[in-house]
Amino acid sequence: MRLIACLLICCSLAGAQTTRSTSKKLIEFGWDEPDAAFMRKHVARMEQMPFDGCVFTLTSDFLSQGWGKRAFTAAELQKAIDDLNATKFTTFTHNFLRFDVTPGDVDWFDDFAAIVKNAKLAATIAKRGNAAGVLFDIEQYAAPLWNYSKQRDAKTKSFDQYAQQAKQRGREVMEAFGQGYPDLTVFLTFGYTLPLVQGAKDKSKLAGVEYSLLAPFLDGMLEAARGDAKIVDGFEISYAWKQMSEFDDGLKMMRQGVLPIVGSVDQYRAHMSAGFGLWMDQDWRKNGWDVKDLSKNYFTPQQFRASVRKALATADEYVWIYTEKPKWWAPPSGESELLPPAYVGAVRAAKDGK
């Protein structure tokens, strides 16, 4: 289950003005995440759904071992690269190659050469495959790499020492992304807002929260951001939101609330973009997912339409929809599964501003 199931808390903040100079994009990302081979085979069927793109996996090995000691080569991934490059996208113009922080078994003071090489390779493949950039999933699925108290040398190295090292690694990773794909978009599942809602209201509180090292790492990424490079806070915190005012509060959190833990406010304002995530079958293990009586679901189609529409109206550019039980496309046929047509219609209407 995604991290947000444990994080349905939010600061009480006043509404904020939004700017809407950039056209909005709706991205699909869930348990039906396709690989390159699946997209090549089923792209026409996928593009019948109301999205501007999706998050995709290159290979399972690259996804699960990219943040570790193994340095991948393009030759190892060539079949997947060929499938991606051969896929004829028409309406899916904003796809993102997923890059995780797994296995996460490297300390911040260890050799990061393999991770940096893999980051550059991911960005290079994304560019050549006409993707919009990289989906950088920072959730610590396998190892507590962001938690200072769990670091290997936490007893002998201070938080400030680890923070400086995490910042340096953030700089190196962003430079690698930029070398592979100048002016790319790096789509984060969470930005500074995650340590903020965990209790880090200012930098003095960072050491005590679970994702304490994420803020200095992002400081390094922003330091290395150049040109039109963009870093999106995907803001998974909004997964369950039904109240329209919550999106305004969330935007203010991203615009202003995080600034006390941001290293360079100027770089933040120049390169960070506010997004929102919505979980259509929100916490289905607890709430259920009924494909017949839709009123039993956490989001009815009407409620989900309203939340998606408001998220799109409020975000700077990107909104993403997460699903687990319902599949927009599934192997082997590419057909949808456990996806009532009313939800497809609701998302389509929201995207059209209805």
MARNUKE-744613 format. One line per 3 residues: number of its first residue (from 0); their letters; for each residue x, y, z of N, C-alpha, C. Coordinates in steps of 0.02 Angstrom, whole numbers, plus 32768, in hexadecimal, padded with zeros to 4 digits. Layout:
<atoms>
NUM> a> X Y Z X Y Z X Y Z | ...
</atoms>
This chain:
<atoms>
0> mrl> 802A 7FC4 8000 8000 8000 8000 802C 803E 8000 | 8015 8072 7FDE 803C 80AF 7FD9 8042 80D0 801E | 8077 80F8 8026 8086 8118 8065 804E 8144 807F
3> iac> 8028 8162 8052 7FF6 8193 8068 7FBF 8174 8093 | 7FB7 8133 8091 7F85 8113 80BC 7F94 8121 8105 | 7FD3 8130 8114 7FE7 8140 8159 7FF0 818B 8163
6> lli> 7FDF 81B3 8130 7FEF 81FA 8134 7FB4 8227 8123 | 7F77 8212 8134 7F3D 823A 8122 7F33 8271 8156 | 7F66 829C 8159 7F64 82D6 8184 7F78 8312 815A
9> ccs> 7F64 834C 816E 7F76 8387 8146 7F73 83C5 8172 | 7F9C 83F5 8163 7F9A 8435 8187 7F5A 8459 8175 | 7F3F 8480 81A3 7F05 84A9 8195 7F1E 84EC 817B
12> lag> 7F15 84F6 813A 7F31 8531 811A 7EFB 8555 80F2 | 7F03 8596 80EB 7ED3 85BD 80C5 7EDB 85B1 807B | 7EA7 85C3 8053 7EA9 85BA 800B 7EDE 85E5 7FEA
15> aqt> 7EEE 85D4 7FAB 7F22 85F9 7F87 7F0E 8603 7F3F | 7F27 8638 7F21 7F1C 8646 7EDA 7F45 8614 7EB1 | 7F2E 8602 7E77 7F52 85D5 7E4A 7F61 85F9 7E0A
18> trs> 7F97 85E2 7DE9 7FA6 85FB 7DA6 7F9B 85C2 7D76 | 7F7F 85CF 7D3B 7F6A 859B 7D0E 7F83 85A7 7CC7 | 7FC2 85BD 7CC2 7FDD 85CC 7C81 7FF2 858D 7C5B
21> tsk> 7FFA 8555 7C7F 8010 8517 7C60 7FD5 84E8 7C5A | 7FCD 84C7 7C20 7F97 8497 7C18 7FA0 845D 7C48 | 7F6A 8443 7C61 7F6D 8410 7C95 7F72 83CA 7C76
24> kli> 7F95 839D 7C99 7F9F 835A 7C81 7F88 8328 7CB6 | 7F68 82F3 7C9F 7F4E 82BE 7CCB 7F75 827E 7CBD | 7F95 8263 7CF1 7FC2 822A 7CEA 7FA7 81EE 7D10
27> efg> 7FAD 81B2 7CF2 7F98 8174 7D12 7FD4 8151 7D31 | 7FCC 8139 7D6F 8003 8116 7D92 7FE4 80E9 7DC6 | 7FEB 80A7 7DBE 7FCE 807A 7DEF 7FEA 8033 7DE7
30> wde> 7FC5 8003 7E01 7FDB 7FBD 7DFE 7FD8 7FA1 7DB7 | 7FB8 7FC4 7D8A 7FB7 7FAF 7D44 7FF0 7FD0 7D1C | 8023 7FE7 7D3F 805C 8008 7D20 807A 7FDD 7CE9
33> pda> 807B 7FF5 7CAB 8094 7FCD 7C73 80E0 7FCE 7C6E | 80FB 7F9A 7C4F 8141 7F9E 7C3B 8144 7FB1 7BF1 | 8180 7FB8 7BD7 8187 7FD0 7B92 8168 7FA0 7B60
36> afm> 816F 7F5F 7B6B 8154 7F2E 7B3D 8108 7F32 7B3B | 80E9 7F3B 7B76 809F 7F40 7B79 8088 7F7E 7B54 | 80A9 7FB6 7B5E 8095 7FF4 7B3C 809B 7FED 7AF1
39> rkh> 80D0 7FCE 7AD9 80D8 7FC6 7A91 809E 7F9F 7A73 | 8087 7F6C 7A98 8052 7F41 7A7F 800D 7F60 7A86 | 8003 7F87 7ABB 7FBF 7F9D 7ACC 7FB5 7FE9 7ACC
42> var> 7FE3 800E 7AB0 7FDF 8057 7AB5 7F9D 8072 7A99 | 7F84 8056 7A63 7F46 8070 7A47 7F0C 8069 7A78 | 7F09 8030 7A9A 7ED3 8026 7ACB 7EDE 8053 7B08
45> meq> 7F1B 805B 7B1E 7F29 8086 7B57 7F15 80CE 7B48 | 7F21 80E4 7B0C 7F12 812A 7AFB 7EC7 8138 7AF3 | 7E9E 8105 7AFA 7E56 8110 7AFB 7E3F 812B 7B3F
48> mpf> 7E6B 8125 7B71 7E5B 813D 7BB4 7E6B 8187 7BBB | 7E4A 81AA 7BEA 7E4E 81F3 7BED 7E8D 820E 7C11 | 7EC7 81FB 7BF8 7F06 8211 7C17 7F33 8230 7BE3
51> dgc> 7F63 8258 7BFC 7F96 8275 7BD1 7FD6 824C 7BD1 | 7FD6 8218 7BF9 8010 81EC 7BFD 800B 81C0 7C3A | 8040 8197 7C44 8041 816A 7C7D 8088 8162 7C97
54> vft> 808D 8145 7CD1 80CE 8131 7CED 80DB 80EA 7CD5 | 8117 80DD 7CBD 8127 809B 7CA3 8169 8082 7CBF | 8170 8040 7CBE 81AD 801E 7CD5 81D5 8009 7C98
57> lts> 8217 800F 7C9C 8241 7FF6 7C66 8248 7FAA 7C6E | 8267 7F94 7CA4 8269 7F4D 7CB6 8263 7F48 7D02 | 824E 7F0E 7D1B 8247 7F06 7D63 828A 7F0A 7D86
60> dfl> 82BF 7EF1 7D67 8301 7EF4 7D86 8318 7F3D 7D8E | 8310 7F64 7D5A 8327 7FAA 7D5D 82FF 7FD0 7D91 | 82BE 7FC0 7D97 8294 7FE2 7DC8 82A9 7FD0 7E0F
63> sqg> 82B6 7F91 7E1C 82C2 7F7A 7E60 830A 7F7F 7E76 | 833A 7F88 7E47 8380 7F89 7E59 83A5 7FC8 7E43 | 8381 7FF9 7E2A 83A0 8035 7E10 83C2 8060 7E44
66> wgk> 83AA 805D 7E83 83C7 8085 7EB9 83EE 8057 7EE7 | 8426 803F 7ECD 844E 8010 7EF3 8494 800C 7ED8 | 84B1 7FD1 7EDB 84F7 7FC8 7EC8 8501 7FB0 7E81
69> raf> 84CA 7F9F 7E5F 84CF 7F85 7E1B 84C8 7FBE 7DE9 | 84FA 7FC5 7DBE 84F6 7FF7 7D88 84DE 7FD5 7D49 | 84A6 7FEB 7D2F 848A 7FCE 7CF2 84AB 7FEC 7CB4
72> taa> 84A7 7FC7 7C7E 84BE 7FE1 7C3D 8483 7FE2 7C0D | 8488 800C 7BDA 8453 800E 7BA8 844B 7FCB 7B85 | 8483 7FA8 7B7D 8480 7F67 7B5A 8453 7F36 7B80
75> elq> 8456 7F37 7BC3 842C 7F0A 7BEC 83E2 7F19 7BE2 | 83D2 7F56 7BD2 838D 7F6D 7BCE 8375 7F76 7B86 | 839D 7F5F 7B56 8391 7F70 7B10 834D 7F5A 7AF7
78> kai> 8336 7F1F 7B0A 82F4 7F07 7AF3 82BD 7F38 7B09 | 82BF 7F4D 7B48 828D 7F7C 7B61 8295 7FC0 7B3F | 82D2 7FD5 7B34 82DE 8015 7B12 82C2 8012 7ACB
81> ddl> 82CD 7FDB 7AA8 82B3 7FD4 7A64 8266 7FD6 7A64 | 8247 7FB4 7A95 81FE 7FB5 7A9A 81E4 7FFC 7AA6 | 8205 8020 7AD2 81F0 8065 7AE1 81F7 8091 7AA3
84> nat> 8230 808D 7A82 823C 80B8 7A48 820F 80A7 7A0D | 81F6 8069 7A0C 81CA 8055 79D5 8180 8062 79E2 | 8170 8078 7A1F 812B 8085 7A30 8113 80C6 7A11
87> kft> 80DB 80C3 79EE 80C1 80FE 79CA 808E 8122 79F5 | 80A6 814F 7A1E 8079 8176 7A49 8059 81AE 7A20 | 8019 81B9 7A2C 7FF4 81EE 7A0A 7FDB 8222 7A3D
90> tft> 7FB2 820B 7A6C 7F98 8239 7A9F 7FBD 8234 7AE1 | 7FE0 81FD 7AEC 8008 81F4 7B2A 804B 8217 7B1F | 804B 8258 7B28 8088 8280 7B1C 80AC 8291 7B5D
93> hnf> 8092 827A 7B96 80B1 828A 7BD6 80B9 824A 7BFF | 80E3 821E 7BE6 80F3 81E0 7C09 8131 81EA 7C34 | 8136 81C3 7C6A 816F 81C9 7C98 818C 8185 7CA8
96> lrf> 81CD 817F 7C9F 81F1 8141 7CAF 81FD 8140 7CFA | 81E8 810A 7D1A 81EC 8106 7D63 8233 80F4 7D7A | 824A 8118 7DAD 828C 810D 7DCB 8282 810E 7E17
99> dvt> 828C 80D5 7E38 8280 80CE 7E80 82C0 80D5 7EA8 | 82B8 80DC 7EEB 82F1 80DC 7F18 82F8 8097 7F38 | 82F5 8064 7F0F 82FD 801F 7F26 8339 8000 7F02
102> pgd> 835D 7FD2 7F23 834F 7FB7 7F66 8362 7FE6 7F9F | 8385 801C 7F91 8396 804C 7FC6 83C7 8032 7FF9 | 83F2 8004 7FE4 8422 7FE5 8012 8467 8006 8010
105> vdw> 8469 8046 7FFC 84A8 806B 7FFA 84A3 80A6 802A | 84D2 80AC 8057 84D3 80E5 8085 84E6 8124 805F | 84D0 815D 8078 84DD 819C 8057 8528 81AB 8050
108> fdd> 8551 818D 807B 8599 8197 8079 85BD 8161 8050 | 8597 8132 8034 85B5 80FE 8009 85BF 8118 7FC2 | 85DC 80EE 7F99 85E6 80FE 7F52 85A2 8102 7F2F
111> faa> 8593 813B 7F11 8553 8146 7EEF 855A 8141 7EA3 | 8592 8129 7E8B 859F 812A 7E43 856A 8102 7E1C | 8556 80C8 7E35 8525 809F 7E12 84E1 80C2 7E0F
114> ivk> 84CD 80E1 7E46 848C 8104 7E48 848C 813E 7E17 | 84C2 8165 7E17 84C6 819E 7DEA 84C5 8187 7DA1 | 84E9 8151 7D93 84E9 8137 7D4F 84A3 8120 7D3A
117> nak> 8480 80FE 7D68 843D 80E6 7D59 840C 8120 7D4F | 8414 8156 7D76 83E9 8190 7D6E 83F3 81B0 7D29 | 8431 81B6 7D14 843F 81D1 7CD2 8423 81A4 7C9C
120> laa> 842A 8163 7CA4 8411 8134 7C73 83C4 8139 7C6E | 83A3 813C 7CA7 835A 8142 7CA7 8344 8181 7C81 | 8364 81B8 7C8E 8351 81F7 7C6D 8360 81F4 7C22
123> tia> 8398 81D6 7C10 83AA 81D0 7BC9 8377 81A6 7BA4 | 8363 816E 7BC2 8331 8143 7BA2 82EE 8167 7B9D | 82DC 818C 7BD2 829D 81B1 7BD0 829C 81E4 7B97
126> krg> 82D3 8207 7B8F 82D7 8239 7B5A 82D1 8219 7B15 | 82F7 81E4 7B0A 82F7 81C4 7AC8 82B4 81A2 7ABA | 8290 8191 7AF0 824E 8172 7AE8 8216 81A4 7AE7
129> naa> 8227 81E5 7AE0 81F5 821B 7ADC 81C9 8220 7B19 | 81E3 820C 7B53 81BF 8216 7B91 81C8 825E 7BA9 | 819C 8272 7BD7 81A2 82B6 7BF3 81D9 82BB 7C27
132> gvl> 81EC 8281 7C42 8220 8281 7C75 821F 8242 7C9E | 8231 8249 7CDE 8239 8210 7D0B 8209 8218 7D46 | 81E5 81E2 7D56 81BF 81DF 7D94 81EE 81C6 7DCA
135> fdi> 8201 81F1 7DF7 8230 81E1 7E2C 8209 81D1 7E6B | 81FE 8190 7E77 81D7 817A 7EB1 8206 8177 7EED | 81FE 81A6 7F1B 822C 81AC 7F53 8217 8182 7F90
138> eqy> 81DF 815D 7F8A 81C9 8137 7FC4 81FB 80FF 7FD4 | 820D 80FA 8014 8241 80CB 8029 8222 8085 8035 | 8215 8062 7FFE 81F5 8021 8001 821F 7FEC 8023
141> aap> 8261 7FED 8017 828C 7FB6 802D 82BA 7FC8 8067 | 82D1 8005 806B 8301 8019 809F 82F1 8061 80B5 | 82FD 8072 80F4 82EB 80B4 810E 8320 80E9 80FD
144> lwn> 832C 80F3 80BD 8363 811E 80A9 8359 8168 80BB | 831B 817E 80C5 8310 81C5 80D6 830F 81D2 8121 | 830C 819E 8149 8304 81A4 8191 8349 81AA 81B2
147> ysk> 835A 81E6 81C9 839D 81F0 81E7 83AB 81C0 821F | 837A 81B4 824B 8385 818A 8286 8395 8142 8273 | 8384 812D 8235 8390 80E8 8220 83CF 80E2 81F4
150> qrd> 83F4 8118 81EC 842F 8115 81C2 8467 80ED 81E3 | 8492 80D0 81BC 84C7 80A4 81D4 84F3 80C5 8208 | 8505 8105 81FC 8534 8127 8227 8513 815F 8250
153> akt> 84D3 8157 825F 84AF 818B 8283 84CB 8197 82C9 | 84EB 8165 82E6 8507 816C 8329 8549 8193 8329 | 8569 8197 82F0 85AA 81B9 82ED 85A9 81F7 82BF
156> ksf> 8576 81FE 8297 8570 8239 826B 8530 825E 827B | 8534 82A0 827E 84FB 82C9 8290 84C9 82CC 8257 | 848E 82E5 8267 845B 82F0 8233 8475 8321 81FF
159> dqy> 8497 8356 8214 84B1 8387 81E5 84E3 8367 81B5 | 850C 8339 81CD 853B 8317 81A1 8516 82ED 816D | 84E4 82C8 8183 84BD 82A0 8154 8495 82CC 8125
162> aqq> 847B 8304 813E 8455 8331 8113 8481 834E 80DB | 84BE 8361 80EC 84EB 837B 80B9 84FC 8346 8085 | 8503 8309 809C 8512 82D3 806D 84D6 82C3 8041
165> akq> 849A 82C3 805E 845E 82B8 8036 8454 82F0 8003 | 8464 832C 8016 845F 8364 7FE8 848F 835A 7FAD | 84CC 8345 7FBB 84FD 8337 7F86 84E3 8301 7F58
168> rgr> 84C6 82CD 7F73 84AB 8297 7F4A 8470 82AF 7F20 | 8447 82DA 7F3C 8410 82F6 7F15 842A 831F 7EDA | 845F 8345 7EE6 847E 836B 7EB0 8498 833C 7E7A
171> evm> 84B9 8306 7E8E 84D6 82D7 7E5E 84A0 82B4 7E35 | 846B 82A0 7E56 8435 827D 7E33 8412 82AC 7E01 | 8405 82EA 7E16 83E5 8319 7DE8 8413 832A 7DAE
174> eaf> 8453 8331 7DBB 8482 833E 7D84 8482 8303 7D53 | 847E 82C6 7D6D 847B 828B 7D42 843C 828A 7D19 | 8403 8299 7D38 83C5 829F 7D12 83CC 82D2 7CDA
177> gqg> 83E9 830C 7CEB 83F0 8342 7CBA 8420 8332 7C82 | 8454 830B 7C91 8482 82F7 7C5C 8460 82C8 7C2B | 8435 829C 7C45 8412 826E 7C1A 83D8 828E 7BF4
180> ypd> 83BB 82C2 7C13 837F 82E1 7BF6 837C 832A 7C0D | 839C 8357 7BE9 8399 839E 7BFC 8350 83B6 7BFE | 8340 83E0 7C2E 82FE 83FF 7C34 82C6 83CC 7C40
183> ltv> 82D7 8394 7C5E 82A4 8361 7C6A 8276 8374 7CA4 | 823F 834F 7CAB 8214 8353 7CE5 8222 8317 7D12 | 8231 8325 7D51 8238 82F0 7D83 81FA 82F1 7DAE
186> flt> 81D1 82BD 7DA8 8191 82B9 7DCA 819A 8292 7E0B | 8196 82B4 7E44 819D 8294 7E85 8159 827D 7E9F | 8158 8246 7EC4 811B 8233 7EE6 810F 8261 7F22
189> fgy> 8143 8279 7F42 8140 82A9 7F79 8179 82DB 7F71 | 816E 8318 7F87 81A4 8349 7F8B 81B1 835B 7FD3 | 81C2 839A 7FDF 81CF 83B2 8023 8191 83AA 804F
192> tlp> 8158 83A4 8031 811A 83A0 8058 8118 8363 8084 | 813B 832D 8072 8139 82F1 809C 815A 82FC 80E0 | 819A 8312 80E4 81B5 8320 8127 818E 8357 814B
195> lvq> 8171 8385 8125 814A 83BA 8145 810F 839D 816B | 80E6 8373 814B 80AB 8358 816D 80BE 8325 81A3 | 80FC 830C 81A0 8113 82DF 81D5 8129 8305 8213
198> gak> 812B 8347 820F 813A 836F 824A 8174 839F 8244 | 8196 839F 820B 81CF 83CC 8202 81B8 8411 81EB | 81A2 8439 821A 8188 847C 8209 81C1 84AD 81F9
201> dks> 81FD 849D 820F 8238 84C3 81FD 8274 8493 81FE | 82AE 84AB 81EA 82E7 847E 81E2 82FE 845F 8224 | 82F0 8480 825B 8305 8465 829C 82DF 8426 82AE
204> kla> 82A6 841A 828E 827D 83DF 829C 828A 83A6 826C | 82B2 83B0 8238 82BA 837E 8204 82D6 833C 821F | 8308 833F 824A 832A 8302 8260 82FB 82D0 8280
207> gve> 82C3 82E8 829B 8297 82BC 82C1 8260 829B 8298 | 825B 82A9 8257 8225 828B 8230 8240 8252 8205 | 8212 8227 81EE 8226 81EB 81CA 824A 81FB 8188
210> ysl> 8232 822C 8164 8250 823E 8123 827D 827C 812B | 82A6 827B 8160 82CE 82B5 8172 8300 82C9 813D | 831E 829A 8119 8352 82A9 80E9 8337 82BA 80A4
213> lap> 82F5 82B6 809B 82D9 82C7 805B 82E0 8311 804B | 82D6 833C 807D 82DA 8384 8071 8320 8399 8059 | 8356 8386 807B 8398 839A 8061 83A8 8379 801E
216> fld> 8390 833D 8012 839B 831D 7FD1 837A 8348 7F9A | 833C 835F 7FA7 831A 8389 7F76 833D 83CD 7F6F | 835B 83E5 7FA5 8383 8423 7FA0 83BA 8419 7F6B
219> gml> 83DA 83DF 7F6E 840F 83D0 7F3D 83F4 83CB 7EF6 | 83BB 83AB 7EEF 839C 83A5 7EAD 838D 83EB 7E90 | 8371 8415 7EBA 8360 8458 7EA2 839E 8481 7E92
222> eaa> 83D3 8478 7EB9 8412 849B 7EA9 842B 8489 7E64 | 8420 8449 7E50 8439 8431 7E10 8408 843B 7DD6 | 83CC 8452 7DE5 839A 845C 7DB0 83AF 8496 7D84
225> rgd> 83AB 848B 7D43 83C1 84BE 7D12 838C 84C8 7CDD | 838E 8502 7CBD 8363 850F 7C84 8319 8507 7C94 | 82F8 84DF 7C6B 82B0 84D4 7C74 82A1 8494 7C9B
228> aki> 82D3 8478 7CBC 82C7 843B 7CE4 8291 8449 7D19 | 8266 8418 7D23 822E 8420 7D50 822C 83E5 7D80 | 821E 83F3 7DC0 8215 83C0 7DF2 81CE 83C7 7E0D
231> vdg> 81A6 8392 7E05 8160 8394 7E18 8157 8373 7E5D | 8137 8396 7E8B 8120 8376 7EC8 80DE 8354 7EB8 | 80E0 8311 7EB0 80A3 82EC 7EA0 8070 82EB 7ED8
234> fei> 8084 82FD 7F15 8058 830A 7F4D 8026 82D1 7F59 | 8042 8298 7F68 8019 825D 7F76 7FEB 8268 7FB2 | 7FF9 829C 7FD8 7FD1 82AC 8013 7F87 82B7 8002
237> sya> 7F79 82C9 7FC4 7F34 82DA 7FB0 7F0C 829D 7F99 | 7F26 8261 7F9F 7F05 8225 7F86 7EBA 8220 7F96 | 7EA6 8232 7FD2 7E62 8225 7FE8 7E36 8264 7FE9
240> wkq> 7E4C 829A 7FCD 7E29 82D9 7FD6 7DE8 82DD 7FAF | 7DB3 82F1 7FD3 7D71 82FC 7FB6 7D5A 8345 7FBD | 7D76 8368 7FEE 7D62 83AD 7FF9 7D8B 83DB 7FCC
243> mse> 7D69 8406 7FA7 7D8C 8430 7F77 7DBE 8460 7F98 | 7DAF 8475 7FD5 7DDC 84A3 7FF8 7E1F 8482 8008 | 7E1F 843F 800D 7E5E 841D 801D 7E93 8428 7FE7
246> fdd> 7E7D 842B 7FA9 7EAD 8435 7F73 7ECC 847C 7F76 | 7EA3 84AD 7F88 7EBE 84F0 7F91 7EF0 84F2 7FCB | 7EDF 84CE 8001 7F0D 84CA 803A 7F4E 84A7 8026
249> glk> 7F47 8472 7FFF 7F82 844D 7FE9 7FAF 8477 7FBD | 7F91 849F 7F92 7FB9 84CB 7F67 7FDF 84FE 7F92 | 7FBF 8519 7FC4 7FE1 8549 7FEF 801A 8526 8016
252> mmr> 800F 84E7 802A 8045 84C2 804A 8082 84BD 801D | 8075 84AD 7FDC 80AD 84A8 7FAD 80CB 84EB 7F9C | 80A2 851F 7F9A 80BB 8562 7F89 80E0 8583 7FC3
255> qgv> 80C4 857D 7FFF 80DE 85A3 8037 80F1 857A 8074 | 80C9 8547 8083 80D2 8521 80C1 8116 8500 80C6 | 8132 84EA 808D 8171 84C5 808F 81AE 84F3 8092
258> lpi> 81A6 8533 8086 81E0 855E 807D 8211 855E 80B8 | 81FA 8556 80F8 822A 8554 812F 825A 8518 812C | 824C 84E4 8105 827A 84AB 8101 829A 84A6 80BC
261> vgs> 8292 84D9 8092 82AF 84DB 804F 82F2 8500 8052 | 8324 84E4 8030 8366 8504 8031 8368 8544 800A | 8352 8544 7FCB 8352 857F 7FA0 830B 858D 7F89
264> vdq> 82ED 85C1 7FA5 82A9 85D3 7F91 82A6 85E7 7F48 | 82DA 860A 7F30 82DB 861F 7EEA 82DC 85E3 7EBB | 8305 85B2 7ECA 8308 8576 7EA0 82C6 854F 7EA5
267> yra> 82AA 854D 7EE0 826A 852A 7EEA 8234 854A 7EBD | 8230 858B 7EBF 81FC 85AD 7E98 820A 85A8 7E4D | 8249 85A2 7E3A 825A 859F 7DF3 824E 855A 7DD5
270> hms> 8255 8525 7DFE 8255 84E2 7DE1 8221 84B1 7DFD | 8200 84C2 7E35 81D0 8494 7E52 818A 84A2 7E37 | 8164 846D 7E2D 8120 8470 7E13 80F2 844A 7E42
273> agf> 80B8 8466 7E50 8088 8449 7E7F 8059 841A 7E5A | 8056 83DC 7E6F 8028 83AB 7E52 7FFD 838C 7E88 | 7FD1 835E 7E73 7FA6 833A 7EA2 7F9E 82F2 7E8B
276> glw> 7F98 82C4 7EBC 7F88 827E 7EAE 7F45 826C 7ECC | 7F1F 8240 7EAB 7EDF 8228 7EC4 7EDB 81DD 7EBC | 7EC8 81BB 7EF2 7EC2 8172 7EF2 7E79 8160 7EE8
279> mdq> 7E69 8149 7EAC 7E23 813D 7E9A 7E02 8108 7EC6 | 7E25 80D1 7ED3 7E0A 809D 7F00 7E29 80A5 7F46 | 7E28 80E2 7F5E 7E48 80F6 7F9C 7E41 80C2 7FD3
282> dwr> 7E7A 80A9 7FEA 7E7E 807A 8023 7E4A 8043 801D | 7E49 8020 7FE3 7E16 7FEF 7FD5 7E16 7FB5 8006 | 7E4E 7FA7 8026 7E4F 7F71 8057 7E20 7F80 8091
285> kng> 7E1B 7FBF 80A3 7DEE 7FD4 80D8 7DAA 7FE7 80BD | 7DA9 800D 8087 7D6B 8029 806C 7D48 7FFC 803A | 7D6D 7FCB 801E 7D50 7FA0 7FEB 7D52 7FC1 7FA6
288> wdv> 7D46 7F97 7F73 7D3F 7FB0 7F2E 7D07 7F89 7F0E | 7CCC 7FA7 7F0A 7C90 7F86 7EF0 7C84 7F9D 7EA8 | 7C82 7F6E 7E7A 7C79 7F80 7E33 7C30 7F80 7E1F
291> kdl> 7C03 7F6E 7E4D 7BBB 7F6E 7E3F 7B97 7FA7 7E62 | 7BA0 7FAB 7EA4 7B81 7FE2 7ECA 7BB8 8016 7ED6 | 7BBC 8047 7EAA 7BF3 8077 7EAD 7BED 80A7 7EE8
294> skn> 7BB3 80AA 7F05 7BA9 80D6 7F40 7BCF 80BC 7F7D | 7BE5 807D 7F7A 7C0A 8060 7FB3 7C54 8072 7FB1 | 7C6B 808C 7F7A 7CB3 809C 7F74 7CC3 80DE 7F96
297> yft> 7D01 80E6 7FAA 7D17 8124 7FCC 7D07 8160 7FA0 | 7D19 815C 7F60 7D06 818F 7F2F 7CCE 8172 7F03 | 7C95 8192 7F02 7C65 8182 7ECD 7C7F 81A2 7E8D
300> pqq> 7C66 818E 7E52 7C7D 81AF 7E15 7C74 81FA 7E17 | 7C3C 8211 7E33 7C2F 8259 7E35 7C61 827D 7E63 | 7C70 825E 7E9C 7CA1 827C 7EC9 7CE7 827C 7EAA
303> fra> 7CF7 8246 7E87 7D39 8243 7E6A 7D40 8275 7E31 | 7D0C 827E 7E0A 7D0D 82B0 7DD5 7D1B 82F5 7DF3 | 7CF9 8306 7E2A 7D02 8347 7E49 7D49 8351 7E62
306> svr> 7D65 831D 7E81 7DA9 8323 7E9C 7DDD 8328 7E64 | 7DD5 8300 7E2F 7E04 8305 7DF7 7DFF 8349 7DD6 | 7DC3 8361 7DCC 7DBA 83A3 7DAC 7DDA 83DA 7DD5
309> kal> 7DD0 83D8 7E17 7DED 840C 7E42 7E39 8405 7E44 | 7E52 83C8 7E47 7E9B 83BE 7E47 7EBA 83DB 7E08 | 7E9B 83CE 7DCE 7EB5 83E9 7D8F 7EB1 8435 7D8E
312> ata> 7E7D 8451 7DA9 7E76 849A 7DA9 7EA9 84BB 7DD7 | 7EBF 8497 7E0B 7EEA 84B4 7E3E 7F34 84A7 7E32 | 7F45 846E 7E16 7F8B 845C 7E0A 7FAC 848B 7DDA
315> dey> 7FEF 8490 7DDE 8014 84B6 7DAC 800F 8495 7D68 | 8016 8453 7D66 8013 8430 7D26 7FFB 83E8 7D2D | 8018 83C1 7D5C 800C 8379 7D5D 7FDF 8361 7D96
318> vwi> 7FB1 8334 7D83 7F89 830E 7DB3 7F8F 82C5 7D9F | 7F95 8299 7DD0 7F9A 8251 7DC1 7F66 822A 7DE6 | 7F4F 81F4 7DC7 7F1C 81C8 7DE3 7F3C 8185 7DF2
321> yte> 7F36 8171 7E31 7F52 8132 7E48 7F1A 8100 7E52 | 7F24 80C0 7E3E 7EF3 808B 7E49 7F18 804B 7E59 | 7EF5 8020 7E7E 7F0F 7FDD 7E8D 7EE0 7FA7 7E73
324> kpk> 7EA3 7FA4 7E8D 7E74 7F70 7E77 7E5E 7F7B 7E2E | 7E44 7FB5 7E1D 7E30 7FBF 7DD7 7E6D 7FC9 7DAA | 7E6B 7FAB 7D70 7EA2 7FB1 7D40 7E88 7FD3 7D01
327> wwa> 7EA8 8009 7CED 7E96 802C 7CAF 7EA9 8002 7C73 | 7EDD 7FDA 7C7B 7EF3 7FAA 7C47 7F18 7F72 7C6C | 7F10 7F35 7C54 7F2E 7EFC 7C77 7F43 7EC8 7C45
330> pps> 7F78 7EA3 7C56 7F8E 7E6D 7C2A 7F5D 7E32 7C2F | 7F5A 7E07 7BFD 7F80 7E0D 7BBE 7F5D 7E36 7B88 | 7F1C 7E44 7B91 7EF5 7E61 7B5B 7EFA 7EAD 7B56
333> ges> 7F0E 7ECE 7B8D 7F0D 7F16 7B8E 7ECA 7F33 7BA1 | 7E99 7F07 7BAD 7E56 7F1D 7BC1 7E57 7F34 7C0A | 7E26 7F5D 7C1C 7E20 7F73 7C62 7E02 7F3B 7C8C
336> ell> 7E0E 7F3F 7CCE 7DF4 7F0E 7CFD 7DDA 7F32 7D3B | 7DA1 7F1B 7D54 7D83 7F37 7D91 7D7E 7F83 7D8D | 7D6F 7F9C 7D52 7D6B 7FE4 7D46 7D26 7FF6 7D2B
339> ppa> 7CF8 8009 7D57 7CB6 801C 7D3F 7CB9 8056 7D0E | 7C94 8053 7CD7 7C95 8089 7CA5 7C86 80CE 7CC2 | 7C5F 80D0 7CF9 7C4D 8110 7D16 7C8B 8136 7D2E
342> yvg> 7CBF 8112 7D44 7CFC 8133 7D5A 7D24 814C 7D1F | 7D24 8127 7CE8 7D45 813F 7CAC 7D24 8180 7C95 | 7CE1 817F 7C94 7CBC 81BB 7C80 7CC8 81F6 7CAF
345> avr> 7CCE 81E7 7CF0 7CDA 821C 7D21 7D1D 823D 7D16 | 7D51 8215 7D09 7D94 8231 7CFD 7D94 8258 7CBC | 7D74 823D 7C89 7D72 8260 7C49 7D4E 82A4 7C50
348> aak> 7D17 82A5 7C75 7CF3 82E3 7C7F 7D1D 8315 7CA6 | 7D40 82FE 7CD9 7D6A 832B 7D01 7DA1 8348 7CD7 | 7DBF 831F 7CAD 7DF4 8336 7C82 7DDA 836B 7C50
351> dgk> 7D9C 8364 7C3D 7D7D 8395 7C0F 7D61 83D2 7C34 | 7D6C 83D3 7C77 7D55 840C 7C9F 7D0B 840C 7CAD | 7CEC 83D2 7CAA 7CA3 83CD 7CB5 7C94 83B2 7CFB
</atoms>
